[in-house]
Amino acid sequence: MFNFRDQVADAKDATVSSLKKNIHDAEAVLDSLAASGDERFADARARMRESLRAARDTLTDAEVALRAKSREVARVTDDYVHENPYRSIGVAAAVGLLIGCLLTRR
């Protein structure tokens, strides 16, 4: 059965995980530069570390907002489908037909 909530949650989790991995990798690069002991990069490392900290905070805020918004969208969609099952089936069939027509044109 097609579960929109699960797919949205999986896509969101994959995106957040990817961004967290990128931040972690950038921090690892900074740590390796710090281990080199070259003082010429000290200011650049400090600025980059602050930028990464800000990016991590922004990502956390965005993750919380995205979770709340995706829950709300899923709830509203679920309510609509339960209140209008025949209309929902008709819309889904029309969209499927349109996609089928577009794919067969290629």
The first five atom37 places (N, CA, C, CB, O) and aatype in JSON, in Angstrom:
{
  "aatype": [12, 13, 2, 13, 1, 3, 5, 19, 0, 3, 0, 11, 3, 0, 16, 19, 15, 15, 10, 11, 11, 2, 9, 8, 3, 0, 6, 0, 19, 10, 3, 15, 10, 0, 0, 15, 7, 3, 6, 1, 13, 0, 3, 0, 1, 0, 1, 12, 1, 6, 15, 10, 1, 0, 0, 1, 3, 16, 10, 16, 3, 0, 6, 19, 0, 10, 1, 0, 11, 15, 1, 6, 19, 0, 1, 19, 16, 3, 3, 18, 19, 8, 6, 2, 14, 18, 1, 15, 9, 7, 19, 0, 0, 0, 19, 7, 10, 10, 9, 7, 4, 10, 10, 16, 1, 1],
  "atom_mask": [
    [1, 1, 1, 1, 1],
    [1, 1, 1, 1, 1],
    [1, 1, 1, 1, 1],
    [1, 1, 1, 1, 1],
    [1, 1, 1, 1, 1],
    [1, 1, 1, 1, 1],
    [1, 1, 1, 1, 1],
    [1, 1, 1, 1, 1],
    [1, 1, 1, 1, 1],
    [1, 1, 1, 1, 1],
    [1, 1, 1, 1, 1],
    [1, 1, 1, 1, 1],
    [1, 1, 1, 1, 1],
    [1, 1, 1, 1, 1],
    [1, 1, 1, 1, 1],
    [1, 1, 1, 1, 1],
    [1, 1, 1, 1, 1],
    [1, 1, 1, 1, 1],
    [1, 1, 1, 1, 1],
    [1, 1, 1, 1, 1],
    [1, 1, 1, 1, 1],
    [1, 1, 1, 1, 1],
    [1, 1, 1, 1, 1],
    [1, 1, 1, 1, 1],
    [1, 1, 1, 1, 1],
    [1, 1, 1, 1, 1],
    [1, 1, 1, 1, 1],
    [1, 1, 1, 1, 1],
    [1, 1, 1, 1, 1],
    [1, 1, 1, 1, 1],
    [1, 1, 1, 1, 1],
    [1, 1, 1, 1, 1],
    [1, 1, 1, 1, 1],
    [1, 1, 1, 1, 1],
    [1, 1, 1, 1, 1],
    [1, 1, 1, 1, 1],
    [1, 1, 1, 0, 1],
    [1, 1, 1, 1, 1],
    [1, 1, 1, 1, 1],
    [1, 1, 1, 1, 1],
    [1, 1, 1, 1, 1],
    [1, 1, 1, 1, 1],
    [1, 1, 1, 1, 1],
    [1, 1, 1, 1, 1],
    [1, 1, 1, 1, 1],
    [1, 1, 1, 1, 1],
    [1, 1, 1, 1, 1],
    [1, 1, 1, 1, 1],
    [1, 1, 1, 1, 1],
    [1, 1, 1, 1, 1],
    [1, 1, 1, 1, 1],
    [1, 1, 1, 1, 1],
    [1, 1, 1, 1, 1],
    [1, 1, 1, 1, 1],
    [1, 1, 1, 1, 1],
    [1, 1, 1, 1, 1],
    [1, 1, 1, 1, 1],
    [1, 1, 1, 1, 1],
    [1, 1, 1, 1, 1],
    [1, 1, 1, 1, 1],
    [1, 1, 1, 1, 1],
    [1, 1, 1, 1, 1],
    [1, 1, 1, 1, 1],
    [1, 1, 1, 1, 1],
    [1, 1, 1, 1, 1],
    [1, 1, 1, 1, 1],
    [1, 1, 1, 1, 1],
    [1, 1, 1, 1, 1],
    [1, 1, 1, 1, 1],
    [1, 1, 1, 1, 1],
    [1, 1, 1, 1, 1],
    [1, 1, 1, 1, 1],
    [1, 1, 1, 1, 1],
    [1, 1, 1, 1, 1],
    [1, 1, 1, 1, 1],
    [1, 1, 1, 1, 1],
    [1, 1, 1, 1, 1],
    [1, 1, 1, 1, 1],
    [1, 1, 1, 1, 1],
    [1, 1, 1, 1, 1],
    [1, 1, 1, 1, 1],
    [1, 1, 1, 1, 1],
    [1, 1, 1, 1, 1],
    [1, 1, 1, 1, 1],
    [1, 1, 1, 1, 1],
    [1, 1, 1, 1, 1],
    [1, 1, 1, 1, 1],
    [1, 1, 1, 1, 1],
    [1, 1, 1, 1, 1],
    [1, 1, 1, 0, 1],
    [1, 1, 1, 1, 1],
    [1, 1, 1, 1, 1],
    [1, 1, 1, 1, 1],
    [1, 1, 1, 1, 1],
    [1, 1, 1, 1, 1],
    [1, 1, 1, 0, 1],
    [1, 1, 1, 1, 1],
    [1, 1, 1, 1, 1],
    [1, 1, 1, 1, 1],
    [1, 1, 1, 0, 1],
    [1, 1, 1, 1, 1],
    [1, 1, 1, 1, 1],
    [1, 1, 1, 1, 1],
    [1, 1, 1, 1, 1],
    [1, 1, 1, 1, 1],
    [1, 1, 1, 1, 1]
  ],
  "atom_positions": [
    [[0.84, -1.18, 0.0], [0.0, 0.0, 0.0], [0.88, 1.24, 0.0], [-0.95, 0.0, 1.2], [1.9, 1.28, 0.69]],
    [[0.49, 2.21, -0.75], [1.23, 3.45, -0.89], [1.08, 4.27, 0.39], [0.72, 4.26, -2.13], [-0.03, 4.65, 0.75]],
    [[2.19, 4.53, 1.07], [2.13, 5.29, 2.31], [2.94, 6.56, 2.15], [2.66, 4.45, 3.5], [4.17, 6.56, 2.24]],
    [[2.24, 7.65, 1.9], [2.86, 8.95, 1.64], [3.66, 9.43, 2.84], [1.8, 9.98, 1.27], [4.75, 9.99, 2.68]],
    [[3.14, 9.22, 4.02], [3.84, 9.67, 5.24], [5.21, 9.03, 5.34], [3.01, 9.35, 6.49], [6.2, 9.71, 5.65]],
    [[5.28, 7.73, 5.1], [6.56, 7.03, 5.2], [7.55, 7.52, 4.16], [6.35, 5.52, 5.05], [8.73, 7.7, 4.45]],
    [[7.07, 7.75, 2.94], [7.97, 8.22, 1.89], [8.5, 9.61, 2.18], [7.26, 8.2, 0.55], [9.68, 9.88, 1.96]],
    [[7.63, 10.51, 2.67], [8.07, 11.86, 3.02], [9.07, 11.79, 4.17], [6.85, 12.76, 3.41], [10.1, 12.47, 4.14]],
    [[8.77, 10.99, 5.17], [9.67, 10.86, 6.32], [11.02, 10.29, 5.88], [9.04, 9.96, 7.4], [12.07, 10.77, 6.33]],
    [[11.02, 9.29, 5.01], [12.27, 8.7, 4.53], [13.1, 9.71, 3.75], [11.97, 7.48, 3.66], [14.31, 9.79, 3.93]],
    [[12.45, 10.47, 2.87], [13.17, 11.47, 2.08], [13.75, 12.55, 2.97], [12.25, 12.1, 1.03], [14.88, 12.98, 2.78]],
    [[12.98, 13.0, 3.95], [13.43, 14.03, 4.88], [14.61, 13.52, 5.7], [12.28, 14.47, 5.79], [15.6, 14.22, 5.86]],
    [[14.49, 12.3, 6.22], [15.56, 11.72, 7.02], [16.83, 11.54, 6.2], [15.13, 10.39, 7.61], [17.93, 11.76, 6.71]],
    [[16.7, 11.14, 4.96], [17.87, 10.96, 4.09], [18.56, 12.3, 3.83], [17.47, 10.3, 2.76], [19.79, 12.38, 3.82]],
    [[17.77, 13.35, 3.61], [18.34, 14.68, 3.37], [19.06, 15.2, 4.6], [17.25, 15.65, 2.95], [20.18, 15.69, 4.5]],
    [[18.42, 15.09, 5.75], [19.03, 15.57, 6.99], [20.29, 14.77, 7.29], [18.03, 15.47, 8.17], [21.3, 15.34, 7.69]],
    [[20.23, 13.46, 7.1], [21.39, 12.62, 7.34], [22.55, 13.0, 6.44], [21.04, 11.15, 7.14], [23.7, 13.05, 6.88]],
    [[22.25, 13.27, 5.18], [23.29, 13.67, 4.23], [23.93, 15.0, 4.62], [22.71, 13.77, 2.81], [25.15, 15.14, 4.58]],
    [[23.11, 15.96, 5.02], [23.65, 17.25, 5.44], [24.49, 17.12, 6.7], [22.52, 18.25, 5.67], [25.54, 17.75, 6.81]],
    [[24.05, 16.31, 7.65], [24.82, 16.09, 8.88], [26.16, 15.44, 8.56], [24.03, 15.22, 9.88], [27.18, 15.78, 9.16]],
    [[26.16, 14.49, 7.61], [27.4, 13.83, 7.22], [28.36, 14.84, 6.58], [27.12, 12.67, 6.24], [29.56, 14.8, 6.84]],
    [[27.83, 15.74, 5.75], [28.68, 16.76, 5.13], [29.29, 17.68, 6.17], [27.87, 17.57, 4.12], [30.47, 18.03, 6.07]],
    [[28.51, 18.08, 7.16], [29.04, 18.92, 8.23], [30.11, 18.17, 9.02], [27.91, 19.39, 9.18], [31.15, 18.74, 9.35]],
    [[29.85, 16.9, 9.31], [30.84, 16.09, 10.03], [32.14, 15.96, 9.23], [30.27, 14.69, 10.32], [33.23, 16.07, 9.79]],
    [[32.02, 15.74, 7.92], [33.21, 15.64, 7.08], [34.0, 16.94, 7.06], [32.81, 15.26, 5.65], [35.23, 16.92, 7.11]],
    [[33.3, 18.07, 7.0], [33.98, 19.36, 7.01], [34.7, 19.58, 8.34], [32.97, 20.5, 6.75], [35.8, 20.13, 8.37]],
    [[34.07, 19.16, 9.43], [34.73, 19.27, 10.73], [35.97, 18.38, 10.8], [33.76, 18.91, 11.86], [36.97, 18.75, 11.41]],
    [[35.91, 17.22, 10.18], [37.07, 16.33, 10.15], [38.23, 16.98, 9.39], [36.71, 14.97, 9.51], [39.39, 16.86, 9.79]],
    [[37.9, 17.66, 8.3], [38.94, 18.37, 7.54], [39.55, 19.47, 8.4], [38.36, 18.98, 6.23], [40.77, 19.65, 8.41]],
    [[38.72, 20.19, 9.12], [39.23, 21.23, 10.01], [40.14, 20.65, 11.08], [38.07, 21.98, 10.67], [41.18, 21.22, 11.4]],
    [[39.74, 19.52, 11.64], [40.57, 18.89, 12.66], [41.91, 18.46, 12.1], [39.84, 17.69, 13.25], [42.93, 18.57, 12.77]],
    [[41.91, 17.96, 10.87], [43.18, 17.54, 10.27], [44.06, 18.76, 9.98], [42.94, 16.74, 8.98], [45.29, 18.67, 10.08]],
    [[43.45, 19.89, 9.61], [44.23, 21.11, 9.42], [44.79, 21.61, 10.74], [43.37, 22.2, 8.77], [45.92, 22.1, 10.79]],
    [[44.01, 21.49, 11.8], [44.47, 21.92, 13.11], [45.64, 21.06, 13.57], [43.32, 21.86, 14.14], [46.55, 21.55, 14.25]],
    [[45.63, 19.79, 13.22], [46.71, 18.88, 13.6], [48.0, 19.21, 12.87], [46.3, 17.44, 13.32], [49.09, 18.85, 13.34]],
    [[47.9, 19.89, 11.73], [49.11, 20.22, 10.98], [49.95, 21.27, 11.7], [48.75, 20.72, 9.59], [51.16, 21.36, 11.47]],
    [[49.32, 22.06, 12.59], [50.06, 23.02, 13.38], [50.41, 24.31, 12.65], [0.0, 0.0, 0.0], [51.1, 25.16, 13.21]],
    [[49.95, 24.47, 11.44], [50.26, 25.67, 10.67], [49.37, 26.82, 11.17], [50.06, 25.44, 9.15], [48.15, 26.76, 11.03]],
    [[49.99, 27.84, 11.73], [49.24, 28.96, 12.32], [48.66, 29.89, 11.26], [50.15, 29.76, 13.25], [47.81, 30.72, 11.59]],
    [[49.07, 29.78, 10.02], [48.52, 30.65, 8.97], [47.04, 30.37, 8.74], [49.3, 30.46, 7.66], [46.29, 31.24, 8.29]],
    [[46.63, 29.16, 9.04], [45.25, 28.77, 8.81], [44.36, 28.94, 10.05], [45.19, 27.35, 8.34], [43.17, 28.61, 10.0]],
    [[44.9, 29.43, 11.13], [44.14, 29.51, 12.38], [42.9, 30.38, 12.23], [45.03, 30.07, 13.5], [41.82, 29.99, 12.69]],
    [[43.03, 31.53, 11.6], [41.89, 32.43, 11.44], [40.84, 31.81, 10.51], [42.35, 33.8, 10.89], [39.64, 31.87, 10.77]],
    [[41.3, 31.21, 9.42], [40.38, 30.57, 8.48], [39.66, 29.4, 9.14], [41.13, 30.09, 7.22], [38.46, 29.2, 8.93]],
    [[40.38, 28.62, 9.95], [39.76, 27.5, 10.67], [38.69, 28.01, 11.63], [40.82, 26.69, 11.43], [37.6, 27.43, 11.73]],
    [[39.0, 29.08, 12.34], [38.03, 29.63, 13.31], [36.77, 30.11, 12.6], [38.67, 30.79, 14.11], [35.66, 29.85, 13.05]],
    [[36.95, 30.81, 11.47], [35.78, 31.28, 10.71], [34.98, 30.11, 10.16], [36.22, 32.2, 9.56], [33.75, 30.12, 10.21]],
    [[35.66, 29.1, 9.64], [34.97, 27.95, 9.08], [34.25, 27.17, 10.17], [35.95, 27.03, 8.33], [33.12, 26.71, 9.97]],
    [[34.87, 27.02, 11.33], [34.23, 26.31, 12.44], [32.97, 27.05, 12.89], [35.22, 26.17, 13.62], [31.96, 26.42, 13.2]],
    [[33.02, 28.37, 12.92], [31.84, 29.16, 13.28], [30.74, 29.01, 12.22], [32.22, 30.65, 13.45], [29.56, 28.92, 12.55]],
    [[31.14, 28.99, 10.95], [30.16, 28.78, 9.88], [29.51, 27.41, 9.99], [30.84, 28.94, 8.51], [28.3, 27.28, 9.79]],
    [[30.29, 26.39, 10.31], [29.74, 25.05, 10.47], [28.8, 24.98, 11.67], [30.87, 24.04, 10.64], [27.77, 24.31, 11.62]],
    [[29.15, 25.68, 12.74], [28.28, 25.71, 13.92], [26.94, 26.36, 13.56], [28.96, 26.46, 15.08], [25.88, 25.88, 13.96]],
    [[27.01, 27.45, 12.82], [25.78, 28.13, 12.39], [24.97, 27.24, 11.45], [26.11, 29.48, 11.7], [23.74, 27.19, 11.55]],
    [[25.64, 26.53, 10.55], [24.95, 25.63, 9.62], [24.27, 24.5, 10.4], [25.94, 25.05, 8.59], [23.15, 24.12, 10.07]],
    [[24.95, 23.97, 11.41], [24.37, 22.89, 12.22], [23.12, 23.4, 12.96], [25.41, 22.34, 13.22], [22.11, 22.7, 13.03]],
    [[23.21, 24.61, 13.51], [22.05, 25.18, 14.2], [20.89, 25.41, 13.24], [22.43, 26.5, 14.89], [19.74, 25.11, 13.56]],
    [[21.2, 25.94, 12.06], [20.16, 26.17, 11.05], [19.54, 24.85, 10.61], [20.74, 26.91, 9.84], [18.32, 24.77, 10.45]],
    [[20.35, 23.83, 10.43], [19.86, 22.52, 10.03], [18.93, 21.94, 11.1], [21.03, 21.56, 9.77], [17.9, 21.35, 10.78]],
    [[19.31, 22.1, 12.35], [18.47, 21.6, 13.44], [17.12, 22.31, 13.45], [19.17, 21.79, 14.8], [16.07, 21.67, 13.59]],
    [[17.14, 23.64, 13.29], [15.89, 24.4, 13.24], [15.04, 23.99, 12.04], [16.18, 25.9, 13.19], [13.82, 23.84, 12.16]],
    [[15.69, 23.81, 10.89], [14.96, 23.42, 9.69], [14.38, 22.01, 9.84], [15.89, 23.48, 8.46], [13.28, 21.74, 9.37]],
    [[15.12, 21.13, 10.49], [14.63, 19.76, 10.69], [13.37, 19.76, 11.56], [15.72, 18.89, 11.34], [12.4, 19.06, 11.26]],
    [[13.38, 20.55, 12.62], [12.2, 20.63, 13.5], [11.01, 21.2, 12.73], [12.5, 21.51, 14.74], [9.91, 20.66, 12.81]],
    [[11.24, 22.27, 11.97], [10.15, 22.88, 11.2], [9.64, 21.93, 10.12], [10.63, 24.2, 10.56], [8.43, 21.84, 9.9]],
    [[10.55, 21.23, 9.46], [10.15, 20.29, 8.41], [9.34, 19.13, 8.97], [11.38, 19.77, 7.68], [8.37, 18.69, 8.36]],
    [[9.74, 18.64, 10.13], [8.98, 17.55, 10.76], [7.55, 18.02, 11.07], [9.68, 17.08, 12.06], [6.58, 17.31, 10.79]],
    [[7.44, 19.2, 11.65], [6.11, 19.71, 12.0], [5.26, 19.93, 10.76], [6.23, 21.03, 12.79], [4.09, 19.57, 10.73]],
    [[5.85, 20.52, 9.73], [5.11, 20.8, 8.5], [4.71, 19.51, 7.79], [5.95, 21.68, 7.56], [3.59, 19.4, 7.3]],
    [[5.61, 18.54, 7.73], [5.28, 17.29, 7.05], [4.19, 16.54, 7.79], [6.52, 16.4, 6.9], [3.33, 15.91, 7.17]],
    [[4.2, 16.58, 9.13], [3.12, 15.96, 9.9], [1.79, 16.63, 9.6], [3.42, 16.03, 11.41], [0.78, 15.96, 9.43]],
    [[1.8, 17.96, 9.54], [0.57, 18.7, 9.28], [0.04, 18.41, 7.87], [0.8, 20.21, 9.45], [-1.16, 18.19, 7.7]],
    [[0.91, 18.4, 6.88], [0.49, 18.11, 5.51], [-0.06, 16.68, 5.42], [1.67, 18.29, 4.52], [-1.09, 16.45, 4.78]],
    [[0.6, 15.74, 6.05], [0.13, 14.36, 6.01], [-1.23, 14.24, 6.71], [1.15, 13.42, 6.68], [-2.11, 13.53, 6.22]],
    [[-1.41, 14.93, 7.82], [-2.68, 14.87, 8.53], [-3.82, 15.47, 7.7], [-2.56, 15.61, 9.87], [-4.9, 14.89, 7.61]],
    [[-3.56, 16.64, 7.09], [-4.58, 17.29, 6.27], [-4.93, 16.42, 5.06], [-4.1, 18.68, 5.81], [-6.1, 16.27, 4.72]],
    [[-3.93, 15.84, 4.43], [-4.16, 14.97, 3.28], [-4.97, 13.74, 3.69], [-2.82, 14.53, 2.65], [-5.91, 13.35, 3.01]],
    [[-4.59, 13.14, 4.81], [-5.31, 11.98, 5.3], [-6.76, 12.32, 5.61], [-4.61, 11.42, 6.54], [-7.67, 11.55, 5.27]],
    [[-6.99, 13.45, 6.25], [-8.36, 13.87, 6.55], [-9.16, 14.09, 5.26], [-8.36, 15.17, 7.38], [-10.31, 13.67, 5.17]],
    [[-8.55, 14.74, 4.28], [-9.25, 15.0, 3.03], [-9.63, 13.71, 2.32], [-8.39, 15.87, 2.11], [-10.75, 13.56, 1.82]],
    [[-8.7, 12.77, 2.27], [-8.96, 11.51, 1.58], [-10.07, 10.73, 2.29], [-7.67, 10.65, 1.51], [-10.92, 10.12, 1.64]],
    [[-10.07, 10.77, 3.61], [-11.13, 10.06, 4.34], [-12.49, 10.74, 4.18], [-10.78, 9.97, 5.82], [-13.53, 10.08, 4.19]],
    [[-12.49, 12.07, 4.04], [-13.75, 12.79, 3.88], [-14.27, 12.72, 2.44], [-13.57, 14.25, 4.3], [-15.48, 12.79, 2.22]],
    [[-13.38, 12.57, 1.47], [-13.75, 12.57, 0.05], [-13.1, 11.39, -0.68], [-13.33, 13.9, -0.62], [-12.26, 11.61, -1.55]],
    [[-13.46, 10.17, -0.35], [-12.76, 9.03, -0.94], [-12.95, 8.91, -2.45], [-13.22, 7.76, -0.29], [-11.99, 8.6, -3.17]],
    [[-14.16, 9.14, -2.96], [-14.39, 8.98, -4.39], [-13.71, 10.08, -5.19], [-15.89, 8.97, -4.7], [-13.15, 9.82, -6.26]],
    [[-13.74, 11.28, -4.68], [-13.06, 12.38, -5.35], [-11.54, 12.12, -5.37], [-13.37, 13.73, -4.65], [-10.88, 12.39, -6.38]],
    [[-11.01, 11.61, -4.27], [-9.58, 11.31, -4.2], [-9.19, 10.23, -5.19], [-9.2, 10.88, -2.78], [-8.15, 10.31, -5.84]],
    [[-10.04, 9.2, -5.31], [-9.76, 8.14, -6.28], [-9.8, 8.7, -7.69], [-10.78, 6.98, -6.13], [-8.96, 8.35, -8.52]],
    [[-10.76, 9.57, -7.98], [-10.86, 10.19, -9.3], [-9.65, 11.04, -9.62], [0.0, 0.0, 0.0], [-9.12, 10.99, -10.74]],
    [[-9.2, 11.83, -8.66], [-8.02, 12.68, -8.89], [-6.79, 11.8, -9.1], [-7.79, 13.64, -7.69], [-6.0, 12.06, -10.01]],
    [[-6.63, 10.76, -8.28], [-5.47, 9.87, -8.43], [-5.49, 9.18, -9.8], [-5.46, 8.81, -7.31], [-4.45, 9.03, -10.43]],
    [[-6.68, 8.76, -10.26], [-6.79, 8.12, -11.57], [-6.46, 9.1, -12.69], [-8.19, 7.54, -11.77], [-5.79, 8.74, -13.66]],
    [[-6.93, 10.33, -12.55], [-6.64, 11.34, -13.58], [-5.15, 11.65, -13.64], [-7.43, 12.62, -13.31], [-4.58, 11.78, -14.72]],
    [[-4.53, 11.78, -12.49], [-3.09, 12.06, -12.45], [-2.31, 10.87, -13.04], [-2.61, 12.34, -11.0], [-1.36, 11.06, -13.8]],
    [[-2.73, 9.66, -12.7], [-2.08, 8.48, -13.26], [-2.23, 8.41, -14.77], [0.0, 0.0, 0.0], [-1.28, 8.05, -15.48]],
    [[-3.41, 8.74, -15.27], [-3.65, 8.76, -16.71], [-2.78, 9.82, -17.39], [-5.13, 9.02, -17.01], [-2.19, 9.57, -18.44]],
    [[-2.7, 10.99, -16.79], [-1.88, 12.07, -17.35], [-0.4, 11.66, -17.39], [-2.06, 13.36, -16.53], [0.28, 11.88, -18.39]],
    [[0.07, 11.1, -16.33], [1.48, 10.65, -16.28], [1.71, 9.54, -17.31], [1.86, 10.14, -14.85], [2.73, 9.54, -18.0]],
    [[0.77, 8.62, -17.41], [0.88, 7.55, -18.4], [0.94, 8.1, -19.83], [0.0, 0.0, 0.0], [1.74, 7.64, -20.65]],
    [[0.09, 9.09, -20.11], [0.1, 9.69, -21.44], [1.42, 10.41, -21.73], [-1.06, 10.67, -21.59], [1.96, 10.34, -22.83]],
    [[1.94, 11.1, -20.73], [3.2, 11.82, -20.91], [4.37, 10.87, -21.1], [3.46, 12.73, -19.72], [5.27, 11.14, -21.89]],
    [[4.36, 9.75, -20.39], [5.46, 8.8, -20.54], [5.41, 8.04, -21.85], [5.44, 7.82, -19.4], [6.46, 7.67, -22.37]],
    [[4.24, 7.79, -22.38], [4.15, 7.06, -23.64], [4.49, 7.93, -24.83], [2.75, 6.48, -23.81], [4.77, 7.4, -25.91]],
    [[4.48, 9.23, -24.68], [4.84, 10.15, -25.78], [6.32, 10.11, -26.09], [4.42, 11.57, -25.44], [6.71, 10.45, -27.21]],
    [[7.13, 9.73, -25.18], [8.59, 9.77, -25.36], [9.04, 8.71, -26.24], [9.31, 9.66, -24.09], [10.24, 8.59, -26.51]]
  ]
}
